[in-house]
């Protein structure tokens, strides 16, 4: 962490704030308001068997009254067009504008202060100001009628017809691959998991129509399916009908009463038009299929925000989102989606509970910011959200016990994983996540110049890191134990704390070897069965060079879902189950989500640990390329960065890298001395490992021998 902070500070001056060079006018609002408003609209859409299902946590509201201000210096008079979402007033040089048309301001030459006050309790107060030189952008400041002002926020809304309140996802028509009709029903199959609105062509008649949605054929056919809608029609003439709520499904079964009839069924597929910037192909067709389905799974779950699942819950969960961020950096590299989700999860002050009410999910929220800055170098966002970061950490620090450790308090949900594990007392993995959160706070405080807080967080994280080892490391078992209760250690060893300690670099060389043999590669330790925690387990294994083993695990686990017909990856998978048992969860026959964002982790694993591309300084100012075939004969792909895609092609005898801006290091193993005509290959400190410096925007081809 200390090295990362040093690098962050060194390259901070290189980080350009988003929109710093923006010349066109954008709709602007108070940071977080659009995200809170949009997430409320989204998360109210969850229903179960026709009944509204509310989120578990506090629902916040955007500010109803916001001040927008800007000081301008004009060389000549200027006319400025004004568009506002809400009721508003304008003051120029502290004088109210009383003109009949205050949506067109006339500014004389000279220096002027402009102040808008906008009220809107329905949608976020926002403005669009368009003049020759005076435009609304991030240079404006906003406040919630307080003395504290911050830079305005914006996104892609840039015209009177493209307003924040009108934001919708894209849609396109799709037809089913199969339609089965009986006198009592029509069942359609769209061939794969999908999301959108169904359309009935030439609907006619009177009666009630019920649509039962299914991620599986069994769910669509069952009265116990998770999602259904009912519609009442009175139609004398045939008209097309499109449902008013987007749903997740592969199958839909329609039944009806009365004389309802319709010709065909189609759908409007609803999606976020994200660009697939990352890519991966290799010699194993099943692995290629795993990558494709993982990418589709992540895309389905990447909507206005990163969702957990598209059928259930359609909510924004921090633990799910934190993994989606990492996958995103290897597929879409969409910064705005990460930022929107981060704002939505945080909500407003005062902090009254953990994010999603879950102890560990608060800590994942912090680590998500740590990762965001490392991958993007976006210092402006860290500065913008720092007040919210600071108050959330104060909340966490105020809930420590007398030992300075965290444990579940009344109202907290200690989740960790869907697994039969003890979650009471001082659970070791929670301490590790808390320590990483304190390290994130150190980085954030340094970036905003809050040196006093940075020193405090640095001392707290160092103290906690030492305490974790002293309290939870068991010399006899040579591993971190699971928990303590009332000061008494539990002797049980689970994978959770050990794999995070490995990934965070909290173990010394001997401890890493002990954890490798006694925990990560020990079949006697309780197995992890959810894709959620397999993400971290397989990452820890890759960290210790177990790519060949992890590839087999991916083929067994994710390949196992494919062999059962999965078209997107599931919330959980147990190969010992059979038939419709795979769809059950939470005590309900179809409670499991068959499209869950945390199921898409092969996107991250293959990009980060097989192609081996990762930033070593914020925004890829420096980066590492450390390819590992892991038993594949060849692989190729691209990894997106802020300045373009790093492209890679690897065989057992040759490595080709196309670089982007920044300075890179290529590191690889070779059984003989490698050669490169365009670069200088040097031996590294480890035997049979070589390194080569990579300059910006060049192509390198290295001849080597992997075996």
N, C-alpha and C positions, 0 to 999 in steps of 0.2 A: 504493500500500500504506500509506503514512504516513497518508493521509486516512482509510483504513478503520480503521487501528488507533486513531486519535483518536476516530472515531465509536464504535468498539467499546468503548473505555474510558468514553466519555461515557454510553453507554446500558447499560453493564454493570449498573449499579445497578437498572435496570428489568427485567433478566432474572430471571424467577422459576424456581427449580429445579423440575424435574419432580417431581410427587407431593408438592410442599411442602405442599399443602392436603389431601393424601390422608388420609381418616379410616378407610376400611375396611382390613381386614387383607389382606396379600398374601404369597404365598410369596416369600421372599428368599434370596439366595445371594451368594457372592463375585463381584464384577464380572468378567465374561468367562467364568466357568465354564460357565454354561448354553450360551453361544454356542459355546464350544470343543467341548463334548459334542455338541450338536446338529449342528454342522458335520461332526464326525467321522462321525456316523451317516449324514448326507447324502452326503458325498463318497466313502464306500465303495461307493455304489450304482452307480458307473460300471462297465460291462462292455463289452467289444468282442467280438462274435461268441461270446458265451457265456463269456468269460474275464474274471475280475476284473482291473481296471485301477487301480492305486494312484496317488494323487497324487504329484507330483514333489518335494514339499517335506516338511519335518519335520511330523509329526503330534503335536500336543501333547495333554496330558491335563489334565482339570480337577483341582483340589485334592481330595485324598481326605479330608483332615481340616481342618475350618473351625471357627473360634470365632465365635459370634454374641453380641454384648453390648449392653446397654441399661440406663441408669439411669432409674428412674421415681419420681415423687412422687405418692402416692395420698392422697386426702382421706378415703377409706374403704376397708375391706377389699375385695378383688376376687378372683374366681375366673377363671382363665385356662385356656382349652383349648389344647392343644399338639398339633401334627401335624408329623411329621418324616420326611424322606426320608433314611434311614440309621439307624445305631445312634448313641445319644446319651446324654449325661449333662447334668444341670442343676445349677448352683450359684446359690443365692440369698444375697446378701451374703457371698460366698466360702465358703458352707457347702453341701456336697453335699446334694441332696434324695434321701432314701432311701425315700420313700413307695412303697407298692405300685403306685400309679397316678401316675406322674410326667407323664402326659399331661393332667393337670388340676392346675394349680398354685394354691395358696391363698396369696395375698399379703396380709399385714396392712397396716393404715394406716401411712403414713410413706414414707420414702425407701429405695429398694432398688436394688441392682445385680443384674442377671440375666445369667447367662453359660451359653450352650449350647456344648457341644463335639460336633460331628457328624462321623461317619465314614461314607463311602460311596465305594467305589472303582468302582462301576458307573455311577451317575448322580450329578449334582452334589449335594453336601450342601446341604440347604435346609430351612427351617422355616416354619411358618404358626402364628402366635400370635394367638389371638382372645379378647380380654376386652372389658370395657365401655370402658375407656380404654387398656389396654395391648394394642397390636396390632403386628404385624410390618410394617414399612415401611422407607422409605429413611432414617429417623432412626436405625436400628440401625447399629452398626459391625461389621465382619467382618475377620478376619485369617486368614492361613494359618499359624497357630501361630508368628507372628513378632511383633516389637514394633510393626510397621507395621500400623495399622488404617485401613480406608477405609469409606466409606458402603456399605451393602448395596445390591444391585441387585434389581430386580423387573420383572415384565411384567404379563401379563393373568391370571395364575393366582391365584385368590382363594378357593378352597374345598377341602375334603378330596378332593372328586371331580374337581377341576380342578388337577392337579398338574403341575409342570414335566416330570417324566419321562413323562407321558402325552400330551405335545403331539403333535397330528396336524393335518394340513391338512384342510379340508372336502372332501366329495365329493358328487356328485349324478349320477344316472343319465342317460345319453345313448344314443340309438340311432343306428346307421349310416344314412347316406342311401342306400347301395346295398350289396347283397350279391350276389356272383357265386359260384355253386356249380358244381363239376365233380365227377366221381366220385372224384377224388384230392385235392381241396382246396376250401376256402372262403376267399374274399377279401372283406373288408369295407372300406368307405370311409366315414369319419366326416365327410367334406365339408370339413374344414379341419384344420390342425395342432392337435393336442390332447395331453393328458397324463393318464394314469391307469391303471386296472386293467381288463382285459377280463373279461367275464363270459360263460360258456357256459351256455345254458339247457338243462336236462334232459340233461346229459352222461351217457353210458352206454358200456359196453364195456370192453375190455382192450387195452392197447397204449401206444404213445408218441405224444404230440402235440407238434408243433413250431409255435411262433408266430414268424413273421418280421415284424418291425415295419418300416414304411417311412414316411419323410417324403414319399416319392414312390411312385407305383405301381411304378416300375422297381426301387426298392430292396426293396419288399416281395416282389417276384417273384424277386429274385436271391439265390443262395446267398452272395454277397459283401456282403450288407447288414451294417450296423454292429451291429444289435441283434437278438438272438433268444433265446428261452427254450424249453426242452424239459421236458415233464411226462410222467410215467408213471402210468397209471391202471389200476385193477382194480375195476370197478364192475358189480355185478349189477343194481342199481336205478338209475333215472335221478335224478340230483341236479344242482342248479345248482353251478357252479364259478366262483370268482373268483380271478384270478391274485394272487400274493402280493407282486409288485413292480410299482410304478408305472413306466410307460415313456412315452416320447414317440413319437407316431405320427400319421399320418393314415390310413394303410392297415395292415391286418394280414392276412397270408396264413397260414392254418392247413393243415398237412398232417399225416398220421398213419400209423401202422402198426397192424395188427390190425383189430378190428371197432369201433373208436371211432366214435360218432355223437353228434350234438347237434342241437337244434332251431334256436334263434336265437343271435345274438351281440349283446351290448350292452357298455357300459362304465360304469365309475364315474369320472367326470371329477374329478380331484384339483386343488384350487386354493386359493389364499390369498384369503379373502373381503374384498378391498380395495375401498374406495369410490372411484369415479371422481369426484374433486372438480373436476378441470380439464376444460375443454371447448373445442372449436374447430370452427367452421363458417365456410364462405366461399362465394364465388360459383363456385368451380371444383370440380366434382364429383370429379375425380380427386384433388385435394388433400385433400378430405374423406375419400376412401377411404384415402389414404396415412395420414392422422391416425388413422383407425379401426384400421387394420392395425398401425400402430406401437403404439397403445395395447394392442392384444391381444398383440402380441409382448412388450411389457414386462410385461404381466400374467402371461403364461405363465412368464416368467423370474423373476418376483418371488414366491419361494416362502418357505421358512423364512428364506432369505437371497436376495440378488440373485445369480442364477447367470449364467454366460456363455451357455449353451445348454441346452436341456432334453433333447436326445438325447446330445450330446457337447459339453461334458465332464460336465455336471452338477456342476461344481466352482465354487468361489468365487475368481474372478480379480480382482485389484485394479484393473487397467486397465478391465475391463468394468464393475466395480462403480462406479467413480468416475463413469462416464458415466450409469449407471442412477440414481445419486443425483440428478443434475441433472434427468433426465427425471422422476423421482419428484416433485420439487418443483413440477412443472407438471401432474401427473396425480393422484397419490395423496396427496402430502404426508404420507407415513407415516414419522414420525421413528424409530419403534422398529425398522423394517426397516433403515434406514440404520445405526443404532447396532449392531444385532446383527451386521450384515455387517462393520462396522469392527472390532468385538471379535474376530470369528472370524478375520479376515485377520491380525490382529496376533499372536494366540497368546501364548505365555508368554516370559518372559526365561529364560535369557540369549539375546540375539539372535546367531544364528550364520550367518544368510544373509539375503538380501533377501526381501521378501514375494513368495511364489510363485517364489522364486529369481531374480526379474527386477529389474534395476537400476531401470528406469523405473517399475515397478509399486510399488516402495517410495515413490517420489516422488508418485505418484498418490494413495497412501494419505494422505500429508500434505495434499495439496490437497483431498482429500475432507473432511477435518476443517475446513479453511478455509471451504469452501463450506457445510458443515453449520451452522456458527455464524452465518454471514451470513444464511442463509435462515431459521433457526429461532430464533436468539437464545438457544439452550440453553447457558448458561454452565456449568450443573451437569455436563453431559456432558464438556465440555472439562476441567473440574477433575478429574473422575473418571478420565479416560483419560490425563491429562498424564504420569504416571510412565512409561507405555508409550511415549508420544510422545517423551519425553526420552531414554530408553535406545535407541530406534531411531535417533534423530538422532545420538547418540554413536557408534553403529555406523557410520553413513554418514560422519561426520567423520573417523573413524579409517581410512577406506579411500580418502581423497583421495591424489592423487599429489603430487609435489614442487611442482607449480604451483598446488596447492589446487583442482584440478579432479577430476572423477570420470571413471572409465573402467572397463570390464569387468575384474574380477579373476578369478582361478581360482575356479570354482564359480558365477560370475555368468552370467546370461543377459541380454544386451542385446537387447531385443525390438524396440521402436519400432513396427514394423508388419510385416505379411506382404508384404514387397516386396524386390526385388533391390537393396539398398543396403548400403554399407559400414558395419559396426557396430564396427570396431576403433578403438582410440585414443580421443582426446577428442572425442566426438560432440557437436556444438553443442546439439542439442535436449536432451540429458541435462543439460547445464550449466544450461539454462533451467529445466527441471523441478526441479533441485536448488536453484536460487536461489529459486524459488517456495516450495519446501519450507522453506527458511530463513525466509522471510517468514511462513509459517504458524507456525513455531516462535516468532517474535517475538510474534505475536498471542497464542498460547497462554500463553507465559511471562508476558506482561503481565496476562492475565486471572486467573492464579493467584497473582499477586503476586511472581513470581520475577524481580525487576527486574535482578538481576545477569546471569542467563541471557538475558533479553530484550535487554540492551545488547550482549551478545556476538553473538547471532544477528543483530541489526540491523546490526552492523558487518560481519559475515561476508557477509550478503546484499548490502549496498551494495558491498563490495569485489568480490564475484563478478559482480555486475551490470555493474560498470565493466569488469571483465576480459573478460567475454563480448563486449562491443562492441569492445574494443581488439584482441582476438585473432581474432575470427571475422567482423567486418564487413569486407567487401572493397569498397574505394572504387571500384575499376574496374567491378565487376559490380553495385555498389550493392545489395548483399544480404548476408545472413549465409551463409557457406560451411558445408558439411556437417560437416567434422571437421578435426582435426590429428592427425598421428602423429609422435611423437618430436620435437615442436616444429615440424614442417614442415606448413604449411597445405595442405589439399586444396582445389583450386580449384572443385570441383563445388558447385553450388547445388541444394538440394532444398527442398521446401516446408515440411518439418517445423519446423525452427528458426524460420523466418521467420513462419509463421502463429502459433506460440506467442508469439513476441516481440510480434507485433501484438496478440494477445488480452490478454497480460499488461501491456501499456502500457509496454514497455521501449524503444520506439523514439521518437525525436523526430519533429517534424512532417515534415521532409524525408525522413527514413528511412522513415516510414510511406508516403509517396507513392511512394518508390522501390520498396519491397517490393510495394506494390499493383500497380504497372505491370510491374516486372521479374520478379516471382515469382507472386503470386496470380492475376493475369490473363494470365499468359504461357503459352501453349499449348506452348512448347518445353521447359518444365520438366517433369520426370518426373511423370506423372499418378499420382494416388492412387486405388486401386481397391477398398479395403475400406471398408465403412460405418464402421468404427472410426475411421480417420483422416479420413474425410470429415466426421465430426462436427466436428473441430477446424478443418478447412479451411473449411467453410461458415460456422462461427461467426466465423472471422477475416474472411471476406468480408462478413458482416452487420455486423461492427464498423466497416467502412469504407463502409457504406451501399449495399451491393450486393444488397439484398433481391430486386430484380427478377431479377437474374442467378441468385441462389440458388434462387428459386422454379422457374426453368427447370431447374436442376440437380436439384432434388428430383423434378420431374415426369419428367425423363429417367431418373434413377437408380432411385429407389424406384418410380416409375411403371413403369419397365422390368420390375422384378420382378413387379409386379401383372399386367402384360400377359402374362407367362409363367405366370400362374396361381397366384402366391404367395398364401398365406393368412396368412403371417407373414413377417417380413423376415430375410434370410439373413446368414450370416457373411461372405460376400463375393459380389460380383456383377460379372461381366465381360460386357458386352453383345455382345462379339465371339464368345462361345461359343454353342453351340446344342445343343438336345436334352439328353441325359443328361450332356453335358460340364459342365453347370451344377452337377451334384451332386458332382463329383470334387474332392478336396483331400487334401493330405498323401500323395499317391501312391496313394490308395485311391478306387475308383469312387464311393463314397457317403460319403466322409469329411467332406464339408461339412455344417455345421449349417444347416438351413433355418428355424430359429427361434433367433436369436441376439440377446441383449439390446442389443448395440451397434448393431444394425440399426434400433432404434426412435428414433433421434435426431431425426426431425421433430417429436416431441412437445416436445422442448426448444426447437428452433429456432423453431417456430411460436409458442410461448408467450412466449419470451424476446425474439425479434427481429421478430415481426410484430404480435402483440398488444402486445409491447414492455414487458412488466411485469417489474420486477426490484427487489430490495431495495437500498437504498443505505446502510442501517444495519442492524445485526443484528436479525433477527426482524421485518423490515418496519416498524421504528419510523419510518423514512423510506423512501420508495420512489419509483421513477420509472415513469411510464407514457409510452412513446414509440412509439405505433403507426406501422406502415409497411405499407401495402397491398401494396407490392412488385409491382404490376401487377394485383392482384385488384380487383374492382369493389366488393366489400363483405366484411366478416368480422365475426364475433362470437365471444365465448368468455368463459371465466372462468379465473382463475389463483388457486389456493389459497394462503392465507397462514396464520400461526398464529391470526389472529382472524377468519377467514372468507374468502370469495372476492371478489376484485376482478373486477368484471364489465365487459365492454367491448363496444361495438357501433360499428363504423366503416364509413362509406360514403365516397364521394369528396367529399361535401358536409357530412357531419355526424359528430361523435364524441360518444358517450354513455358516461360512466364512472360506475359505482357503486362507491363507496369503502368501505374498512373502517377500523378504528382505525389511528392513525398519521397522519403527514403526508406527502402525496404531491406530486409535480410532474408535470403533464401537459405534454409537449413535443411539438410537431408542426410540420410545414411547411404553409404556406398561401400561395397566390399573391395573396390579397387579405386585408385586415384582418379577422380573425375576430371573432365575438361570442359572448357567453355571458351569460344573464340571472342566473345564480346564482354567477358567479365573475368575476374580473378577469383578462383576458388581456393579457399584456405582451410586447413584442418581446424576443427573446433577442439575444445578441451576434452570432450568425450571421445572415446575410441570409435573409429569408423564414421564419425559425424563430421560433415563439412559445412562451411558457410560461404556465402558470396553476397557482397553488397549489391543492391539493386538501385539504379538511378531512375529518375522520373522518365516516363513515357518512352521506354525502350523494350525491346524483345530480347530475351535471353534463352538460349538452348544449351542445356547441360547434358553431356554424355556421362553415364554412371552405370553402376551395377548394383541393383537392389538385392540380388541373390546369386 
